Amino acid sequence: MGKQKKKPRQTEDNSAPVIHGADDLPAVAVTSYNLELSDKDGFIGDQANKSAFRDAIEAWRKRVRAGGADPLGDVPTDDLSKKEIDALLKEGETEAASLVLAAIDDFATGLAGVLARYLKEEAWKGTERIVVGGGFKDSRAGLMAIARAQIRLKAEGLKVEIMPIAHHPDEAGLLGAVHLIPSWMLKGHDAILAVDIGGTNIRAGLVKLNLDDKPDFSRAKVWKSELWRHAEDEPRRTATIEYLVRMIEALVAKAKKAKLALAPVIGIGCPGIIAPDGSIARGGQNLPGGNWESTHFNLPEALRKAIPEIAGQPTFIIMHNDAVVQGLSEVPRMADVTRWAAVTIGTGLGNASFARKET
């Protein structure tokens, strides 16, 4: 039922174990992630993923067609881009805008219901704030749905704050990788490599640490990044790894050209339950082209074999669940709360919960 830990350990930064999928990280304890809760209709997360919003639009279009013309015309719902949906909302009091608003309300109701259910879990009890990330957040419709979900939870008497994740979704999954690694391991370096693997896209980037400005990584910035929409290419698993290696190598070359002191570290966010050895125990079904959960496949080992050295040093790779890594990008902003959580609305609905460590 996902990864859950009721009593997080409190450790100093230097003693936090550096293993894949760890519960104990330098700044926080991961109290749960990838919860797979179900009801009579299946996994409740499916009620609030990217497809659920499209389904809500389509359901309203079907109802409206029963009484007249479809205000969105003949364009299939799946062909509507985020920008086109947002443009409809700007049309004011039109039937098209009203239809999209109705779908947003339905989606927000589903999202609020999922969050209310998560908040009943032991690992989520005491959660003061929930940040919402993923590609859906990067739209006006997404932001409106998040605000409406907040209103619904307040109306139910649930005293929890919901807010959009601070960083652009293309960057949050990269920036969070710096919080997987104790800062002492990165002293003397300017940047690390980070990878965010999703069901639709793969992102790789160079994250400048800026530790001289702020040792808590609050000034970390994505300096360069590459985005591959692998869903359009439908590659096999082997081809996916080969393409990812090329992306990383290109970034290493850019760092060298810019004379950045690159740490020999790659931080990775990936869907699923991540075992300590870096294998994916389960939850990788949306990843491209093959069985990523195979006992004969290990992503960190495959990358280490392809890229044995970075800047003349042995490559070190650390991997965690993608919702955990996106959530970690918020660590500096969560200094005023003890318990918080993150959900990511994308191909699936990722989730993670955290407890801030005492310093």
C-alpha positions as CSV (number, residue, x, y, z in Angstrom):
1,M,0.0,0.0,0.0
2,G,2.9,2.3,-0.7
3,K,5.8,3.3,1.5
4,Q,4.8,4.4,5.0
5,K,6.8,5.0,8.2
6,K,5.0,6.1,11.3
7,K,7.9,7.2,13.6
8,P,10.7,9.0,11.6
9,R,14.1,8.9,13.1
10,Q,15.8,12.2,14.0
11,T,19.5,12.3,12.9
12,E,22.1,14.9,12.2
13,D,22.9,16.0,8.7
14,N,26.2,14.1,8.6
15,S,24.7,10.8,9.7
16,A,21.7,10.7,7.4
17,P,22.0,7.5,5.5
18,V,22.7,8.0,1.8
19,I,20.7,5.2,0.2
20,H,18.1,5.0,-2.5
21,G,14.5,5.6,-1.4
22,A,15.6,6.5,2.1
23,D,13.1,7.5,4.8
24,D,15.8,9.5,6.6
25,L,17.1,12.4,4.5
26,P,19.3,15.3,5.6
27,A,16.6,17.9,6.3
28,V,13.4,15.8,6.6
29,A,12.1,12.4,7.3
30,V,9.9,10.9,4.6
31,T,6.9,9.5,6.5
32,S,5.2,8.0,3.5
33,Y,5.1,8.1,-0.3
34,N,3.3,6.4,-3.2
35,L,0.2,5.5,-1.0
36,E,-2.1,3.3,-3.1
37,L,-5.4,3.6,-1.4
38,S,-8.5,2.2,-3.0
39,D,-12.3,2.4,-2.9
40,K,-15.0,0.6,-4.8
41,D,-13.9,2.3,-8.1
42,G,-10.2,1.5,-7.8
43,F,-7.2,3.6,-6.8
44,I,-8.5,6.9,-5.4
45,G,-5.5,8.7,-6.9
46,D,-7.1,8.1,-10.3
47,Q,-9.9,10.6,-9.3
48,A,-7.4,13.5,-9.3
49,N,-4.8,12.8,-12.0
50,K,-4.4,14.7,-15.3
51,S,-6.8,12.3,-17.1
52,A,-9.5,12.9,-14.5
53,F,-9.7,16.5,-15.4
54,R,-10.0,15.6,-19.1
55,D,-12.7,13.1,-18.2
56,A,-14.6,15.8,-16.3
57,I,-14.5,18.0,-19.4
58,E,-15.7,15.2,-21.7
59,A,-18.5,14.2,-19.3
60,W,-19.8,17.7,-19.3
61,R,-19.6,17.9,-23.1
62,K,-21.6,14.7,-23.4
63,R,-24.3,16.1,-21.1
64,V,-24.5,19.4,-23.0
65,R,-24.8,17.6,-26.4
66,A,-28.0,16.0,-25.1
67,G,-29.6,19.4,-25.2
68,G,-27.9,21.3,-28.0
69,A,-24.6,22.2,-29.6
70,D,-21.3,21.5,-27.9
71,P,-19.8,24.9,-27.0
72,L,-16.3,23.5,-27.5
73,G,-17.1,22.4,-31.1
74,D,-15.8,19.3,-32.7
75,V,-12.3,19.3,-31.2
76,P,-11.7,16.1,-29.2
77,T,-11.2,16.7,-25.5
78,D,-7.8,15.0,-25.6
79,D,-6.6,17.3,-28.3
80,L,-7.2,20.5,-26.3
81,S,-3.9,21.9,-24.9
82,K,-3.6,23.5,-21.5
83,K,-3.2,26.9,-23.2
84,E,-6.4,26.4,-25.2
85,I,-8.3,25.4,-22.1
86,D,-7.0,28.4,-20.3
87,A,-7.9,30.6,-23.2
88,L,-11.5,29.4,-22.9
89,L,-11.6,30.5,-19.3
90,K,-10.7,34.1,-20.4
91,E,-13.8,34.3,-22.6
92,G,-15.8,35.4,-19.6
93,E,-19.5,34.4,-19.4
94,T,-19.6,32.1,-22.4
95,E,-21.0,28.6,-22.5
96,A,-17.4,27.3,-23.3
97,A,-16.0,29.0,-20.2
98,S,-18.9,27.8,-18.1
99,L,-18.4,24.2,-19.2
100,V,-14.7,24.3,-18.3
101,L,-15.5,25.9,-14.9
102,A,-18.0,23.1,-14.2
103,A,-15.3,20.5,-15.0
104,I,-12.8,22.4,-12.7
105,D,-15.4,22.2,-9.9
106,D,-15.9,18.5,-10.4
107,F,-12.1,17.9,-10.5
108,A,-11.6,20.0,-7.4
109,T,-14.2,18.0,-5.6
110,G,-12.3,14.8,-6.5
111,L,-9.0,16.3,-5.5
112,A,-10.4,17.4,-2.1
113,G,-11.8,14.0,-1.5
114,V,-8.5,12.3,-2.2
115,L,-6.6,14.7,0.1
116,A,-9.2,14.2,2.8
117,R,-8.7,10.5,2.6
118,Y,-4.9,10.8,2.7
119,L,-5.2,13.0,5.8
120,K,-6.8,10.1,7.7
121,E,-3.7,8.0,7.2
122,E,-1.4,7.8,10.2
123,A,1.6,9.2,8.2
124,W,-0.4,12.2,7.1
125,K,-1.9,13.1,10.5
126,G,-0.9,16.5,11.7
127,T,-0.1,17.7,8.2
128,E,-0.2,21.5,8.2
129,R,0.4,22.2,4.5
130,I,0.0,20.4,1.2
131,V,1.9,21.6,-1.9
132,V,0.5,20.6,-5.3
133,G,2.9,20.1,-8.2
134,G,3.1,18.3,-11.5
135,G,2.3,19.6,-14.9
136,F,-1.4,20.3,-14.2
137,K,-0.3,23.0,-11.7
138,D,1.2,25.0,-14.6
139,S,-2.1,26.3,-15.9
140,R,-4.9,28.6,-14.9
141,A,-7.3,25.8,-14.8
142,G,-5.0,23.8,-12.5
143,L,-4.5,26.8,-10.1
144,M,-8.3,27.3,-10.0
145,A,-8.8,23.6,-9.1
146,I,-6.2,23.8,-6.3
147,A,-8.0,26.9,-4.9
148,R,-11.4,25.3,-5.1
149,A,-10.0,22.1,-3.4
150,Q,-8.8,24.3,-0.5
151,I,-12.3,25.8,-0.1
152,R,-13.8,22.4,0.0
153,L,-11.4,21.1,2.7
154,K,-12.0,24.3,4.8
155,A,-15.8,23.7,4.5
156,E,-15.3,20.3,5.9
157,G,-13.4,21.7,8.9
158,L,-10.0,20.4,7.8
159,K,-7.4,22.9,8.9
160,V,-4.8,22.3,6.3
161,E,-3.3,24.8,3.8
162,I,-3.1,23.8,0.1
163,M,-0.8,25.8,-2.2
164,P,0.8,25.3,-5.6
165,I,4.4,24.2,-5.5
166,A,6.7,27.3,-5.8
167,H,8.8,26.2,-8.8
168,H,7.9,25.6,-12.4
169,P,7.0,21.9,-12.8
170,D,9.9,21.5,-15.2
171,E,12.3,22.6,-12.4
172,A,10.8,21.3,-9.1
173,G,11.7,17.7,-9.8
174,L,15.3,18.7,-10.5
175,L,15.8,21.1,-7.6
176,G,14.5,18.6,-5.1
177,A,17.4,16.3,-5.9
178,V,19.8,18.5,-3.9
179,H,18.0,17.6,-0.7
180,L,18.7,13.9,-1.2
181,I,22.3,14.5,-0.4
182,P,24.0,15.8,2.8
183,S,25.4,19.3,2.0
184,W,28.8,18.3,3.3
185,M,29.2,15.9,0.4
186,L,28.7,18.8,-2.0
187,K,31.1,21.4,-0.5
188,G,33.6,22.7,-3.0
189,H,31.3,22.0,-5.9
190,D,29.1,24.4,-8.0
191,A,26.5,22.1,-9.3
192,I,25.0,18.6,-9.5
193,L,23.2,16.7,-12.2
194,A,19.5,15.9,-11.7
195,V,17.0,13.8,-13.6
196,D,13.2,13.7,-13.3
197,I,11.6,10.7,-15.0
198,G,7.9,10.7,-15.6
199,G,5.2,8.9,-17.5
200,T,5.2,11.5,-20.3
201,N,8.5,13.4,-20.1
202,I,12.1,12.9,-18.9
203,R,14.0,16.0,-17.7
204,A,17.7,16.3,-17.0
205,G,19.4,19.4,-15.7
206,L,22.3,21.0,-14.1
207,V,21.4,22.5,-10.7
208,K,23.7,25.3,-9.4
209,L,24.0,24.9,-5.7
210,N,24.9,28.5,-4.6
211,L,25.9,27.1,-1.2
212,D,28.0,30.2,-0.5
213,D,24.8,32.3,-0.6
214,K,22.6,29.9,1.4
215,P,23.7,26.6,2.9
216,D,20.1,25.3,3.0
217,F,19.9,25.2,-0.9
218,S,17.2,27.9,-0.9
219,R,19.2,29.7,-3.6
220,A,19.7,26.5,-5.8
221,K,18.8,27.2,-9.4
222,V,18.3,25.1,-12.5
223,W,21.1,26.4,-14.7
224,K,20.6,24.3,-17.9
225,S,18.1,21.6,-18.6
226,E,16.9,19.3,-21.4
227,L,13.3,18.0,-21.8
228,W,12.4,14.9,-23.8
229,R,8.7,14.1,-24.4
230,H,9.3,10.4,-24.7
231,A,5.5,9.6,-24.9
232,E,5.6,10.9,-28.4
233,D,8.4,8.5,-29.4
234,E,7.2,5.4,-27.5
235,P,10.8,4.1,-27.0
236,R,11.8,0.8,-25.6
237,R,13.5,0.8,-22.1
238,T,17.0,0.3,-23.5
239,A,16.5,3.2,-26.0
240,T,15.2,5.3,-23.2
241,I,18.3,4.8,-21.1
242,E,20.6,5.4,-24.0
243,Y,18.8,8.7,-24.8
244,L,19.0,9.7,-21.1
245,V,22.7,9.0,-21.1
246,R,23.2,11.3,-24.0
247,M,21.2,14.0,-22.3
248,I,23.4,13.7,-19.2
249,E,26.6,13.7,-21.2
250,A,25.6,16.8,-23.0
251,L,25.0,18.6,-19.7
252,V,28.4,17.4,-18.4
253,A,30.0,19.0,-21.5
254,K,28.2,22.3,-20.9
255,A,29.3,22.3,-17.3
256,K,32.9,21.7,-18.3
257,K,32.7,24.5,-21.0
258,A,31.4,26.9,-18.4
259,K,34.1,25.8,-15.9
260,L,31.6,24.8,-13.3
261,A,32.9,22.5,-10.5
262,L,30.5,19.7,-11.1
263,A,29.9,17.2,-8.3
264,P,30.2,13.6,-9.4
265,V,26.5,13.1,-8.4
266,I,23.3,12.4,-10.2
267,G,20.1,12.7,-8.2
268,I,17.1,11.0,-9.8
269,G,13.3,11.2,-9.2
270,C,11.4,8.2,-10.6
271,P,7.8,6.9,-10.1
272,G,7.2,3.9,-7.8
273,I,8.5,2.3,-4.7
274,I,12.3,2.7,-4.7
275,A,14.2,-0.1,-2.9
276,P,17.5,0.6,-1.1
277,D,19.5,-1.0,-3.9
278,G,17.9,1.3,-6.5
279,S,15.5,-1.1,-8.0
280,I,11.8,-0.2,-8.5
281,A,9.8,-2.6,-6.4
282,R,6.5,-1.5,-8.0
283,G,4.7,1.5,-9.4
284,G,6.7,1.9,-12.6
285,Q,4.0,0.8,-14.9
286,N,3.7,4.2,-16.7
287,L,7.4,4.3,-17.6
288,P,8.4,3.8,-21.2
289,G,9.0,0.6,-23.1
290,G,9.6,-2.4,-20.9
291,N,9.5,-3.7,-17.4
292,W,11.3,-1.3,-15.1
293,E,10.4,-3.4,-12.1
294,S,12.3,-6.4,-13.4
295,T,14.7,-8.0,-10.9
296,H,17.2,-8.0,-13.8
297,F,17.1,-4.2,-14.2
298,N,18.5,-1.5,-12.0
299,L,18.4,2.1,-13.3
300,P,21.2,3.6,-11.1
301,E,23.5,0.7,-12.0
302,A,22.7,1.1,-15.7
303,L,23.5,4.8,-15.6
304,R,26.7,4.2,-13.5
305,K,27.9,1.6,-16.0
306,A,27.2,4.1,-18.9
307,I,28.7,7.1,-17.1
308,P,31.4,5.6,-14.7
309,E,33.0,9.0,-14.0
310,I,32.0,12.7,-13.8
311,A,34.7,15.3,-13.7
312,G,37.3,12.7,-13.1
313,Q,35.6,11.2,-10.1
314,P,33.5,7.9,-9.7
315,T,29.9,8.6,-10.4
316,F,27.6,8.6,-7.4
317,I,23.8,8.1,-8.0
318,I,21.0,8.6,-5.6
319,M,17.3,7.9,-6.5
320,H,14.0,8.4,-4.8
321,N,10.3,8.5,-5.7
322,D,9.5,11.4,-8.0
323,A,6.8,12.9,-5.8
324,V,9.2,12.8,-2.9
325,V,11.8,14.7,-5.0
326,Q,9.3,17.3,-6.2
327,G,8.2,17.8,-2.6
328,L,11.8,18.2,-1.4
329,S,12.1,21.3,-3.6
330,E,9.9,22.9,-1.0
331,V,12.1,22.2,2.0
332,P,13.3,25.8,2.4
333,R,9.8,27.1,2.2
334,M,8.5,24.7,4.9
335,A,10.7,25.9,7.7
336,D,7.7,27.2,9.6
337,V,5.8,23.9,9.7
338,T,6.6,20.5,11.3
339,R,4.6,18.2,9.0
340,W,3.7,18.8,5.4
341,A,2.9,16.8,2.3
342,A,3.1,17.0,-1.5
343,V,0.9,15.7,-4.3
344,T,1.9,15.8,-8.0
345,I,-0.9,15.8,-10.6
346,G,0.4,14.3,-13.8
347,T,0.0,10.9,-15.6
348,G,-0.7,9.6,-12.1
349,L,-1.2,11.3,-8.8
350,G,2.0,11.1,-6.8
351,N,2.0,11.7,-3.1
352,A,4.5,12.0,-0.3
353,S,4.5,13.3,3.3
354,F,7.3,14.7,5.4
355,A,8.3,15.6,8.9
356,R,10.8,18.4,9.4
357,K,13.8,17.5,11.5
358,E,14.8,19.6,14.5
359,T,18.1,21.4,14.0
